């Protein structure tokens, strides 16, 4: 027959085991959270860029999101990456731009305090284009619809083996009232531009990732890449208008 003292000791042991189990589960969950904190979105043998998923803050009213990015470098290209700096960034979905708003550099293995006094020879605000991996990732994690549809590139102009221009057929924006179309263009494999084609004036105006304003309107030169862009934009413009009838 189990005595009262034995029963009490058994209950104490049971409570102790329960506390230990809960503690272990908490530590495992915390460890998993830490391991999942950084999501690598761009990596090669020299650089690795990761998004800090715990610092994503989305302002639904302003349609803006802020987050931190960690940059790591593998000097010997041996797969061992050492953190060099952190960027604090903001995506403005309305204006389709990303802005660097802060920076922190790693000193002796630890990041220093955030500063807004950093060198930015190419500027701090850049235009966003279809197919940007980080923008798509941040949009998904903050519960927002993607800024662009998945791009579908069509080559419209080539000159030599490397010089080619492709239009994104999935993200053409038609302005039927003003007879214009906004198209996104990939030059080569990595250079992004966007163009406004005005079909009343027969002109093209472009800008790249760094431009804050559109370039001057130009009538495309025959057999040039701009003429090819204009012609494809007009073709897609007419096709979209016909599908809406």
Phi and psi in degrees as a GROMACS rama.xvg file:
@    title "Ramachandran Plot"
@    xaxis  label "Phi"
@    yaxis  label "Psi"
@TYPE xy
-78.5712  127.255  UNK-2
-80.4108  168.947  UNK-3
-62.8393  -41.0984  UNK-4
-63.732  -43.3056  UNK-5
-64.1233  -39.7787  UNK-6
-64.3422  -41.46  UNK-7
-65.238  -41.3954  UNK-8
-63.8319  -36.7947  UNK-9
-65.3698  -41.8727  UNK-10
-65.1524  -38.1976  UNK-11
-61.7793  -43.6086  UNK-12
-63.3991  -40.467  UNK-13
-64.0332  -42.6928  UNK-14
-64.4486  -39.9836  UNK-15
-61.7366  -44.988  UNK-16
-63.2836  -36.7719  UNK-17
-65.6738  -42.5064  UNK-18
-63.7637  -43.3514  UNK-19
-61.8916  -42.2462  UNK-20
-62.9964  -45.9917  UNK-21
-62.1212  -40.3893  UNK-22
-62.9193  -42.7996  UNK-23
-64.2155  -42.2687  UNK-24
-62.0967  -41.637  UNK-25
-63.1639  -42.7095  UNK-26
-66.6508  -38.4506  UNK-27
-65.1779  -43.4081  UNK-28
-62.4492  -41.8465  UNK-29
-63.6308  -42.1175  UNK-30
-63.2642  -40.9193  UNK-31
-65.0386  -39.0095  UNK-32
-62.2564  -41.5878  UNK-33
-65.5577  -41.0374  UNK-34
-69.0208  -27.1377  UNK-35
-93.3479  0.0143768  UNK-36
-63.2175  -46.3385  UNK-37
-98.3767  124.702  UNK-38
-112.803  111.131  UNK-39
-69.5185  130.498  UNK-40
-123.464  -10.0818  UNK-41
-152.074  122.64  UNK-42
-152.469  137.156  UNK-43
-137.044  -166  UNK-44
-70.5422  -16.1125  UNK-45
-111.145  -41.9929  UNK-46
-118.14  151.522  UNK-47
-140.354  128.091  UNK-48
-119.239  132.11  UNK-49
-131.912  142.889  UNK-50
-93.1382  132.516  UNK-51
-84.6787  103.118  UNK-52
-71.0703  -16.7478  UNK-53
-84.9496  -8.24659  UNK-54
-110.146  9.50376  UNK-55
-72.2082  122.625  UNK-56
-128.93  116.157  UNK-57
-106.96  125.156  UNK-58
-99.8028  101.117  UNK-59
-65.4081  -37.1046  UNK-60
-64.8121  -45.1389  UNK-61
-84.2375  -13.2212  UNK-62
56.5965  50.5818  UNK-63
-132.464  151.757  UNK-64
-138.546  139.898  UNK-65
-117.663  156.277  UNK-66
-169.181  171.097  UNK-67
-115.382  145.376  UNK-68
-121.068  132.705  UNK-69
-103.648  131.548  UNK-70
-106.555  129.357  UNK-71
-127.479  148.179  UNK-72
-127.543  138.975  UNK-73
-109.732  96.8534  UNK-74
-60.4858  -42.6456  UNK-75
-90.9753  3.02253  UNK-76
53.6594  42.6443  UNK-77
-110.558  12.6513  UNK-78
86.8223  -2.45274  UNK-79
-99.4481  113.379  UNK-80
-104.796  138.795  UNK-81
-117.104  127.769  UNK-82
-64.4765  137.422  UNK-83
-112.36  -42.6717  UNK-84
-161.947  167.176  UNK-85
-122.203  140.094  UNK-86
-112.377  133.131  UNK-87
-97.8983  120.72  UNK-88
-127.283  159.326  UNK-89
-134.61  128.281  UNK-90
-99.2214  126.33  UNK-91
-103.836  102.264  UNK-92
-67.7904  -32.2879  UNK-93
-64.987  -44.3047  UNK-94
-91.9757  -5.15257  UNK-95
57.4219  50.4121  UNK-96
-133.805  159.261  UNK-97
-125.61  135.859  UNK-98
-126.643  134.367  UNK-99
-81.6732  119.557  UNK-100
-112.408  -6.8757  UNK-101
-168.117  166.763  UNK-102
-151.182  147.851  UNK-103
-141.69  129.096  UNK-104
-102.534  144.786  UNK-105
-81.1971  126.408  UNK-106
-125.3  120.037  UNK-107
55.4754  38.7833  UNK-108
85.8335  -1.28704  UNK-109
-127.991  143.302  UNK-110
-75.0982  140.216  UNK-111
-85.6966  -176.631  UNK-112
-66.2682  150.889  UNK-113
-65.7952  141.599  UNK-114
-134.025  149.709  UNK-115
-104.359  2.02673  UNK-116
-98.0215  82.6805  UNK-117
-130.941  157.79  UNK-118
-75.0693  133.527  UNK-119
-143.585  72.0333  UNK-120
-61.1987  -27.758  UNK-121
-98.0128  5.33177  UNK-122
98.8268  174.304  UNK-123
-113.839  -12.368  UNK-124
-120.185  133.904  UNK-125
-133.326  148.458  UNK-126
-75.4154  146.002  UNK-127
-99.3085  146.609  UNK-128
-130.358  160.058  UNK-129
-58.1797  145.44  UNK-130
88.1643  4.57643  UNK-131
-75.4074  115.469  UNK-132
-61.4958  -44.5446  UNK-133
-65.2143  -44.1999  UNK-134
-60.3968  -43.4927  UNK-135
-63.57  -40.2481  UNK-136
-66.747  -46.5982  UNK-137
-63.6259  -41.3805  UNK-138
-58.2485  -45.3626  UNK-139
-65.0548  -42.2938  UNK-140
-72.3062  -27.506  UNK-141
-93.8175  4.37952  UNK-142
79.1516  22.2609  UNK-143
-103.282  153.127  UNK-144
-63.472  145.516  UNK-145
-56.7422  146.266  UNK-146
-66.8395  -37.0713  UNK-147
-130.788  157.912  UNK-148
-73.6972  162.994  UNK-149
-61.2075  124.781  UNK-150
-65.6769  145.992  UNK-151
-126.951  103.187  UNK-152
-88.9394  135.688  UNK-153
-124.595  121.116  UNK-154
-70.4611  125.883  UNK-155
-117.064  -12.0595  UNK-156
-156.7  135.051  UNK-157
-135.803  146.326  UNK-158
-147.763  103.203  UNK-159
81.8501  -168.851  UNK-160
-82.4207  -31.9312  UNK-161
-105.171  -25.0863  UNK-162
-85.6067  94.458  UNK-163
-135.947  150.42  UNK-164
-123.626  131.33  UNK-165
-126.184  140.206  UNK-166
-102.396  139.61  UNK-167
-83.9579  108.832  UNK-168
-74.821  -18.9335  UNK-169
-88.6336  -6.73762  UNK-170
-132.27  38.8964  UNK-171
-85.5191  128.178  UNK-172
-107.862  112.665  UNK-173
-94.4645  131.081  UNK-174
-110.895  89.5691  UNK-175
-66.2841  -33.2511  UNK-176
-65.2197  -42.0076  UNK-177
-101.97  6.94575  UNK-178
55.558  52.2675  UNK-179
-136.113  165.824  UNK-180
-145.789  139.482  UNK-181
-102.679  124.898  UNK-182
-125.843  150.38  UNK-183
-107.452  134.278  UNK-184
-125.147  136.36  UNK-185
-106.512  120.354  UNK-186
-102.517  119.662  UNK-187
70.6017  -132.34  UNK-188
-112.16  -7.04332  UNK-189
-145.961  -11.2269  UNK-190
-91.9989  122.478  UNK-191
-104.32  138.01  UNK-192
-136.512  161.768  UNK-193
-131.778  150.626  UNK-194
-136.233  140.593  UNK-195
-104.542  121.45  UNK-196
-104.632  119.91  UNK-197
-101.116  111.381  UNK-198
-83.6126  -13.5594  UNK-199
-77.5855  -41.5682  UNK-200
-88.6035  -19.3067  UNK-201
71.3149  33.4718  UNK-202
-118.883  163.358  UNK-203
-130.256  136.638  UNK-204
-132.303  130.499  UNK-205
-126.253  167.689  UNK-206
-156.676  156.692  UNK-207
-111.681  -162.914  UNK-208
-64.8939  -26.9002  UNK-209
-96.9854  -13.59  UNK-210
-76.9602  132.436  UNK-211
-87.8885  -23.5377  UNK-212
-127.698  157.865  UNK-213
-73.7659  146.299  UNK-214
-70.9726  172.43  UNK-215
-69.2381  151.243  UNK-216
-71.6235  133.36  UNK-217
-132.238  142.377  UNK-218
-80.6816  122.817  UNK-219
-59.5604  140.169  UNK-220
-74.0091  139.832  UNK-221
-55.1282  138.671  UNK-222
63.7104  20.9697  UNK-223
-96.4566  167.971  UNK-224
-65.7212  -31.1201  UNK-225
-68.9143  -35.0926  UNK-226
-65.528  -40.4927  UNK-227
-63.5291  -40.2658  UNK-228
-64.5982  -45.2467  UNK-229
-60.4652  -46.2241  UNK-230
-64.4119  -41.8558  UNK-231
-68.9204  -37.894  UNK-232
-62.5351  -41.379  UNK-233
-66.3197  -39.4344  UNK-234
-60.8443  -45.7583  UNK-235
-70.497  -33.9136  UNK-236
-61.0519  -48.067  UNK-237
-64.905  -38.654  UNK-238
-65.1063  -40.5395  UNK-239
-67.8465  -40.2171  UNK-240
-64.5674  -39.7092  UNK-241
-65.5924  -36.8505  UNK-242
-71.0562  -20.2563  UNK-243
-87.601  -9.79449  UNK-244
